[in-house]
Amino acid sequence: MFHFRLLIYFISCLFCSGIARAQDKPLRIAVAGISHGHSSWILGRKPDNIVQVVGIYEGDKKLLEKSAIHYNLKKDILFDELNAMLDKVKPEAVVAFGSIYDHLSVVKACAPRGIHVMVEKPLAVSLEHALEMDALAKRYHIFLLTDYESSWYPATAKAYQLIYDSSYIGVFKKAVFHHGHQGPKEIGVSDDFFNWLTDPVQNGGGAIIDFGCYGANLMTWLTKGEQPVSVTAVTRQFKPDIYPRVDDEATIVVSYPSSQAIIQASWNWPFNRKDMELYGTTGYVKTVNNSLMHIRRKEDKTEWTRSYTSASIPVYEDPFKYFADVVKEKIQMEAYSLYSTGNNIMVVRILEAAKESAKTGKAVSLK
């Protein structure tokens, strides 16, 4: 009996140490599409113990060759066919940096193979695509994440903390989101990125999609997944000569049972901005950028300026580290957290309703 117990103990130790070693190894990821301007985040990433890029797919051979030279990529990890790459390198996870329309095809290829997926924001071009992606993820038990730059901000995490952990602003009532820049052409995005970003099919719209998704994502998180009552939106084409097929300006009003969000998405700001204003019954929080914020309560004579870093408030500033920890089950995503599928299906619902409202001139009910 003693020897049997000793054997069981020995086997369990080997099993546990094997799990530990697997968790300590870099997550083996592949890249599905590189035409998105944010692909530099992974293509230009220096080797580390968090992720290991084992394959890169891009259907445009010229873009693939150009990127291989620019980033000094090894030829044996480059592929111009997605399924061939997945079967050859067998990654644990995939990050998608192609058009938003292509997100569905990436999940269709990865899910049956048990490969986890993280896409660039937003999740999908339509609710139909989003729900199909969700169904595939659930059927094949994979994680499906959506990455937003604002999810990495210490100021974003601190704002949530001030609302819910300390009730700093009282009861949360209203949010105003400002996201955007001067415009894709004006900031000099590549032709490969510009071509699909300004395509109503491949991107789903213009600024309303590109930057409207940020506010919808943040508000869904701040309301803990609460169902909106209605969505009203107005879009404009201030620069039809540059963006003839899509909007370059959008204002979206999302109404909730006891709060409201105003989402201002623009390719017409005089400079890049990703900031938000959160108002409650006793004060407000205004984030300026990734770290800086202004806060004030009604008893204060003036507002206070504060700056936060990941050293002062827990937040993942590396989305690939977050993805790796989710896949390795070191952390668990909450139902409507910023990266989660539940949150980002709601984002697509809001954006789809916003496009309908802008087209019809009427509020769209989401009851």
Steps between C-alpha positions, in 0.01 A plus 500: 500500500785734590670442165173555313444832675857600429451417132181708484678788671790476256268496197301797631822695551607430144154603374502825698856585397403432137212746529730755659754463221226541238378816672852640514569445131421780253158472336548377144303743285449555130395819325200492265524804272739793531332781303376670820725786609514353849671185373831668581423429866564131440723502191743740664486339842834391642532134607386437857362226725137612455423414137687333217394578144512169312313597183386805302225485238420769246314440174662800331840362398647843429404624847638182654833540319523870588428431868750214507774740393388782728475284814776255404264204520613142445370360173407164649222657710338692210188365328256631240232243589338499843404133534842386379665712768275369777562138402874551461591697814210391725481814716326511836346836415457746213489880489310653206626819336307497173174672409209486743303303241770232505460435874226246438711297256786494750274360771353249254850372430626505859206385712468142365875461556464610864707814441417805713451835324550867581384751236563871471205720586213477429397136515308488173345704218147384583295333770456200271878455482543560873242240601646240263847561644362466853322176411821354356701603805250336733466185289873438486580639845744770396559845644396788271635841600486849351790739552463875555786734576294672773476166686869530588474846658565538875266801488219279367543251785518781757182662367310174550644471848388853591146423386450163662763438766492841668173651370702815438247653259188359663249327275634476143267687262673617186805440283645700211761326286738669256692266272672560168762698315545725194406219262670187358640683196600801703707297747658301218375143538626251241305442179436140607331623818325799339338292226296280732463753784301725266300215346140471632511121465847415624484742796123524542507880484737789559569691820178365652659154504868586530454719807136460604589155629721642777221683679257210454758262646578721799135578575403132486775436757403796717134391507603136560329383183172682549267486200458843334150631446567679172769631267489823303774607261597767249782452250665750267735509206704812556765377257315314221790555261721286729237263644227474233362162610486531880432752774787693657303635797248336733315595815320217677266534796438177689220512757481264798229466767689733738798636306613628162806485276601752235756350263688741276698314235694709251754511221491878539660571836796743475712237676480144629281452805367216710337649809177480693290694749305310764239682706320393814273653761789631711791554261680422179803325357661618176777292348737692273715218366633164615615628840376853573159590640310789657265427789261712705223457754231755579664599830830578322574862407701388200584182314800283579746364246635152552727268302502121521725223374480123511722522808229690686194315371481139371447492123638300210687749280595217261198348319701196395591431862130525588411262214767253609381503862139444394594206276717348775212560743714705735218755500130486422314760295184637655186477287505860374863598551665701223647208302206262547271363231188601693612861513598510136182344369322786678740744330399363160131524595548867590697579184250321276216693662700823462544442126128431462413813697732716291346359184135540605527810719315319779593354837541122496355303790713227655245375750 
